[in-house]
Amino acid sequence: MTKRQLLLAISLFFVLSGCGNFEASKHESKTMTSIETEEREDKTMANEETIRLGEKQGEGNLLRENFTDYHRYEEELVRLSLIPAGYELQEVQTGISQNNEEVVRLRYGLIGQEIRLSGEHCSAVFRVADEQLLGFMAIRQEAVIEDVEELPTAEVTTEITETFLEKVAPGYFAKLNNLWIDRHDEPLVSDGKERLVTGTKYKCFVPEEGSYAWVVVDKNQDVMIFERGIQWVNSRTTEKWLYDDYLKDGSLDLFAVRQN
């Protein structure tokens, strides 16, 4: 090999080496970019899952700040001892109706946590005309049971129901025709796992109104659910503003277990 051929070989070696490093660098850069893109997409999907609105949340007006005009409803919930410590008002929905009457929905969540349907929360529905509480629901980890023996007895549930309803609407309990007292479950998603919050349900018919009402008491003897003025024609026809499944798709899929 001549000196000229040797120099050409050395030059070609360095050129090829440089190209190889360049290609490797480009490959590494593409890989890092792909990883970063995937991480951003994962974060975006997580955020969208948190803030995505259900179908029924899109009705009327949805507020997530500036709740000053709704303090009177909060005061009533405090008077009834319904909002547990560690919860804050996170959402108010107006311009919606229940049984053809205007209502307002309030949703409380754990302080510092984003709103997530199917998660822990407390919700209330008030009739706007007279600011009467029509319903309340508390879906909380504290109401998950390990054994049915933890549930309040029929006698305890009856006593708590009467005391609570006398505070909500004096004289209302006396109008109730109790149909049955039994276990009631509602779904909860906590830490990525599906669970059931459970209580004892006191279900009634109100002859004077031709509607149904009930109170569910949890294992801690707290009111877990209260609803009144529920219309039933073969299945439930009253809107379910307290239920996250209803907020998601607007489906009235709660069928009667007992018709009387």
Secondary structure, DSSP 4 states (H G I P E B T S, - for coil): --HHHHHHHHHHHHHHHHHHHHHHHHHHHHHHHHHHHHHHHHHHHHHHHHHPPPTGGGSSEEESS--GGGHHHHHHHHHTT-SPTTEEEEEEEEEEEETTEEEEEEEEEETT----TTSSEEEEEEETTTTEEEEEEEE-GGG--SSGGGSPPHHHHHHHHHHHHHHHSTTSGGG-EEEEEEEEEEEEEETTEEEEEEEEEEEEEETTTTEEEEEEEETTS-EEEEEEEE-BSSSB-S--TT-HHHHHH-------S---
